[in-house]
Amino acid sequence: MYWNNAVLDKPASQSATRTSGPLSGYRIVEFAGIGPGPFACMMLADMGADVVTLDRVGAKKNLKSVAGRGRKVVEIDLKDKASIARVIDLLGNADALIEGFRPGVMERLGLGPDVVQARNPRLVYGRMTGWGQEGPLAQAAGHDINYISVTGALAAIGTREKPVPPLNLVGDFGGGALYLVVGVLAALLEAKKSGKGQVVDAAMCDGAASLMSMFFDMAAMGRWTDQREANFLDGGAHFYGVYECSCGQFISIGSIEPQFYALLREHAGLSEACFDAQMDREGWAALKEKLVEVFKTKSRDEWCEIMEGTDICFAPILTMKEAPNHPHMAARGVFVTRHGVTQPAPAPRFSRTPSAIRDAAKADIADVTSEWGATK
């Protein structure tokens, strides 16, 4: 079907080197790390910010990395006092700093908030950690799976038998990178008014907990239980879930609203009276078993022909290889191919100052400092 076609390079306008995004003119210094910090800086660079990544000497930086795109990469020895002085000079003309070390590391390097904000009072100091800057676990190692474990998020995701890690989307990128971006942008807006920067403490456990707000709300109203696959958004309901087709591929159904559920019944031939009581939790398990058998009668392609584009709230479940070639994804240019690598295009979209993918390139800190100082 359509999602097996070859992915083509997108027009040059989507991968321009000219800075045109809404953050054009903003200068951000990134201390190289992994996970949410680089992803946040990718977003800021896509939106036009001039991002300089400080990496260790001899680091084998992949300049074609998706998450590393759009940067000037400077190799520097942060254990050398003269190099630290040069970094402070660079930060003197920066708008924001982003670092993802354990609490206290930047202070030991001589680059803590007090030092750099004394040089540049309007600097926004973005800190990305898993556990936050303080608390009993602040100095403990961890990964996404650990940070979302203590928020209630991981316990709510999975099968009845056990929780299932939702990739590292909830902690690293949703609760981490996106909250860091929001925090840094909010602090930059405030600094425009006050002339003063501040520290943004973005912790993945904080962000993941915040993402659970709706579910805590529903739990307080008695509409959500702690048992997995027993709620209407966790696969417990027959009208909201994933089903296997005769070809072994899968589809997703999200027919929550009555009018959408009616369309599901119409297109799937669910005329039995047992399907009338949509919100009767006691009947969900049995109805789900019936739908399992119904969806196994046709292939994914056949169900797409029947349901896709209707208000059923239906979509085929595509692999990463298939997704770029889906007609909707292709029409919107959601994915682009750059340097032979298929990757997501910048998001969100701006009508007047569009974001763009720019290449990463190695640079010298003296050149960047001179450029920033000359154009300030």
C-alpha positions in Angstrom: 0.0 0.0 0.0 1.0 3.7 0.0 3.3 3.6 3.0 5.7 1.2 1.2 6.8 3.9 -1.3 10.2 5.5 -1.3 10.8 8.6 0.8 11.8 11.5 -1.3 13.9 14.5 -0.3 11.7 17.5 0.5 12.1 21.0 -1.1 15.1 23.0 -0.1 12.8 25.5 1.6 12.3 23.0 4.4 16.0 22.6 5.0 17.2 26.1 4.5 20.4 27.3 6.1 19.2 30.9 6.5 18.0 31.6 10.0 14.3 32.6 9.8 12.6 31.2 12.8 10.9 33.1 15.6 14.0 32.8 17.8 16.3 34.3 15.3 18.7 36.6 17.1 18.7 34.7 20.4 22.0 33.1 21.5 22.1 29.9 23.5 25.1 28.0 24.8 24.5 24.2 25.3 26.8 22.1 27.4 26.9 18.7 25.5 24.9 15.9 27.1 22.4 13.2 26.1 18.7 12.9 25.9 16.4 15.8 26.7 19.0 18.6 26.7 20.1 18.0 23.1 16.5 17.5 22.0 15.4 20.8 23.6 18.3 22.6 21.8 17.4 21.0 18.5 13.9 22.6 18.9 15.4 25.9 19.8 17.9 25.7 16.9 15.1 24.7 14.5 13.2 27.8 15.6 16.1 30.0 14.6 18.2 30.4 17.8 22.0 30.5 17.4 23.0 27.5 19.4 26.6 26.8 20.3 27.4 23.4 21.7 30.4 23.1 24.0 31.8 19.5 23.8 34.8 17.8 25.2 38.1 17.9 23.2 38.3 14.9 20.9 34.6 14.1 21.0 33.4 12.2 18.0 30.5 14.4 17.2 28.1 13.2 14.5 27.4 16.5 12.6 24.6 14.8 10.8 22.8 13.7 14.0 19.1 14.5 14.0 19.0 15.7 17.6 22.3 17.6 17.1 21.2 19.5 14.0 21.5 23.3 13.7 24.5 23.9 16.1 27.9 25.3 16.0 30.0 22.7 17.8 33.0 23.9 19.9 35.5 21.5 21.4 36.8 22.8 24.7 38.5 21.5 27.9 36.3 22.5 30.8 39.0 21.4 33.3 41.3 24.1 32.0 41.0 27.5 33.8 41.8 29.5 30.7 39.1 27.6 28.8 36.6 28.4 31.5 37.4 32.0 31.3 36.7 31.9 27.5 33.4 30.2 28.2 32.5 33.0 30.6 33.4 35.5 27.9 31.1 33.7 25.5 28.3 33.6 28.0 28.6 37.3 28.5 26.8 37.8 25.2 24.4 34.8 25.4 20.7 34.9 26.2 20.5 31.4 27.7 22.6 28.5 28.9 21.4 24.9 28.9 23.2 22.1 30.9 22.2 18.6 31.9 24.9 17.7 34.5 24.2 16.4 38.0 23.5 19.1 40.5 26.8 20.8 41.6 28.9 19.9 38.6 28.6 23.3 36.9 29.5 25.0 40.2 32.6 22.9 40.6 33.6 23.9 37.1 33.3 27.5 38.1 30.3 28.0 35.8 27.5 28.1 38.4 24.6 30.5 38.1 26.1 33.0 40.6 29.3 33.3 38.5 27.9 33.5 35.0 25.0 35.8 36.0 27.4 38.1 37.7 29.0 38.5 34.3 25.6 38.6 32.4 22.7 39.4 34.7 20.1 38.8 32.0 21.2 35.2 31.3 18.6 32.5 31.6 20.2 29.4 33.1 18.4 26.2 32.0 19.1 23.1 34.1 17.9 19.7 32.9 18.0 16.8 35.3 16.0 13.7 36.2 15.4 14.3 39.9 15.8 18.1 40.1 18.3 20.3 41.8 17.4 19.3 45.3 15.7 16.4 47.1 16.8 13.1 48.5 17.4 11.6 45.0 19.0 14.7 43.5 22.5 13.1 43.3 21.3 9.6 42.3 21.8 8.2 38.8 18.6 7.4 36.9 17.0 7.2 33.5 13.6 8.0 32.0 12.0 4.8 33.3 13.0 5.6 36.9 11.8 9.2 36.7 8.3 8.3 35.5 8.1 5.4 38.0 7.7 7.7 40.9 5.0 10.0 39.3 2.3 7.4 38.8 2.8 7.5 35.0 4.5 4.2 34.5 2.1 2.4 36.8 -0.7 3.5 34.6 0.8 2.3 31.3 0.9 -1.3 30.2 -1.0 -4.5 30.5 -3.0 -5.8 33.4 0.0 -8.0 34.3 2.7 -5.4 34.4 3.7 -1.8 33.4 5.3 -1.3 30.0 7.9 1.4 29.3 6.4 3.9 26.8 9.8 4.3 25.1 11.5 7.3 26.8 8.9 9.8 25.5 7.2 10.6 28.8 10.2 11.4 31.0 13.1 12.4 28.7 11.2 14.2 26.0 7.7 15.0 27.2 8.4 15.7 30.9 12.0 16.8 30.3 12.9 18.5 27.0 9.5 20.1 26.4 9.2 21.5 29.9 12.8 22.8 29.6 11.9 24.6 26.4 8.7 26.1 27.9 10.6 27.2 31.0 13.5 28.8 29.0 11.2 30.6 26.7 9.1 31.9 29.6 12.2 33.1 31.4 13.5 34.8 28.2 10.2 36.7 27.9 10.4 37.8 31.5 14.0 38.9 31.1 12.9 41.2 28.3 10.8 43.1 30.8 13.0 42.9 33.9 16.5 42.8 32.4 17.3 39.9 34.8 17.8 36.2 34.1 16.9 33.3 36.4 17.5 29.6 36.9 15.1 27.2 35.2 15.1 23.9 37.2 13.5 21.4 34.7 13.3 18.0 36.3 11.9 15.0 34.3 10.0 13.7 37.4 8.4 17.2 37.8 7.4 17.3 34.1 6.1 13.7 34.0 4.0 14.4 37.1 2.6 17.5 35.4 1.7 15.5 32.3 -0.4 13.3 34.6 -2.6 16.2 35.7 -5.7 15.0 33.8 -5.5 11.6 35.3 -5.2 12.8 38.8 -8.2 14.9 38.1 -10.2 11.9 36.8 -9.1 9.8 39.8 -10.4 12.5 42.2 -13.7 12.3 40.4 -13.9 8.5 40.6 -13.4 8.1 36.9 -10.0 6.5 36.9 -8.7 3.5 38.8 -5.1 2.3 39.5 -5.8 -1.0 37.7 -4.3 -1.0 34.2 -6.5 -1.9 31.2 -9.6 -1.0 33.3 -10.0 2.6 32.1 -11.2 4.2 28.9 -7.8 5.6 27.8 -5.5 2.7 28.8 -6.9 -0.1 26.6 -9.6 -1.2 29.0 -12.5 0.0 26.8 -13.4 -1.8 23.6 -13.9 1.4 21.8 -10.4 2.8 22.6 -7.5 0.5 21.8 -5.3 -1.5 19.4 -6.4 -4.4 17.3 -4.6 -6.9 15.2 -5.8 -7.5 11.6 -5.7 -10.7 9.5 -2.4 -9.7 8.0 -0.7 -9.4 11.4 -0.6 -5.6 11.3 -2.4 -3.4 13.7 -4.9 -0.6 13.8 -6.0 1.9 16.5 -9.6 2.9 17.4 -10.5 5.9 19.6 -14.3 6.1 19.2 -15.1 7.7 22.6 -17.9 10.2 21.7 -21.3 8.6 21.1 -21.5 9.8 17.5 -18.0 8.4 16.7 -19.0 5.1 18.4 -22.1 4.9 16.3 -19.9 5.2 13.2 -17.6 2.5 14.5 -20.6 0.2 14.9 -21.9 1.0 11.4 -18.6 0.4 9.6 -17.6 -2.6 11.6 -21.0 -4.2 11.5 -21.5 -4.2 15.3 -25.3 -4.5 15.3 -25.7 -6.7 18.4 -27.6 -5.2 21.3 -24.7 -5.9 23.6 -22.8 -3.0 22.0 -25.6 -0.5 23.0 -24.2 0.1 26.5 -21.0 1.7 25.4 -19.9 3.1 28.9 -20.8 0.0 30.9 -17.4 -1.0 32.3 -18.7 -4.4 33.3 -19.2 -5.3 29.6 -16.0 -3.9 28.2 -13.9 -7.1 28.4 -16.5 -9.2 26.6 -17.1 -6.6 23.9 -13.4 -6.2 23.4 -13.1 -9.9 22.7 -15.8 -9.6 20.1 -13.9 -6.7 18.4 -10.7 -8.8 18.4 -12.5 -11.3 16.3 -14.1 -8.7 14.0 -10.9 -6.9 13.2 -9.1 -10.2 12.4 -11.5 -10.7 9.5 -9.8 -8.2 7.3 -6.3 -6.9 6.6 -5.0 -3.5 7.8 -5.3 -2.2 4.2 -8.9 -3.3 4.0 -9.8 -1.6 7.3 -8.1 1.5 6.0 -10.3 1.5 2.9 -13.4 1.2 5.1 -12.5 3.5 8.0 -9.7 5.9 7.3 -10.9 9.5 6.8 -14.1 9.0 8.7 -15.0 10.3 12.1 -14.6 6.9 13.7 -11.2 8.1 15.0 -9.2 5.4 13.2 -5.6 5.1 12.1 -3.3 2.3 10.9 -0.4 1.7 13.2 2.6 2.3 11.1 6.3 1.6 11.7 9.0 4.3 11.6 9.8 3.2 8.1 6.1 3.4 7.0 5.1 6.6 8.7 6.8 9.1 6.4 4.9 7.8 3.4 1.5 7.9 4.8 -0.5 10.3 2.6 -1.3 12.8 5.4 2.3 12.8 6.7 3.6 13.2 3.2 1.2 16.0 2.3 2.2 18.0 5.3 5.9 17.3 5.0 6.0 15.9 8.6 9.2 14.0 7.7 12.1 15.1 5.6 15.2 13.4 4.3 18.4 15.2 4.9 21.9 13.8 4.2 20.2 10.5 3.5 18.6 10.4 6.9 14.8 10.5 7.2 13.8 12.6 10.2 10.9 14.6 11.6 10.7 18.2 10.3 10.6 21.1 12.7 7.5 21.6 14.8 5.4 23.5 15.5 4.8 25.6 12.4 4.9 29.4 12.2 3.1 31.4 9.5 5.5 34.3 9.2 8.8 33.2 10.6 9.1 29.5 9.6 11.5 27.1 11.4 14.2 25.4 9.3 16.7 22.6 9.6 20.2 23.8 9.6 23.4 21.8 9.5 25.7 21.5 12.5 29.3 22.6 12.0 32.5 22.8 14.0 33.6 26.2 15.2 36.2 27.9 17.3 35.1 29.6 20.5 37.2 32.7 19.8 35.3 33.2 16.5 31.9 32.7 18.1 32.8 35.1 20.9 34.0 37.7 18.5 30.9 37.3 16.3 28.5 37.6 19.3 30.4 40.5 20.7 30.5 42.4 17.4 26.8 42.1 16.7 25.4 42.7 20.2 
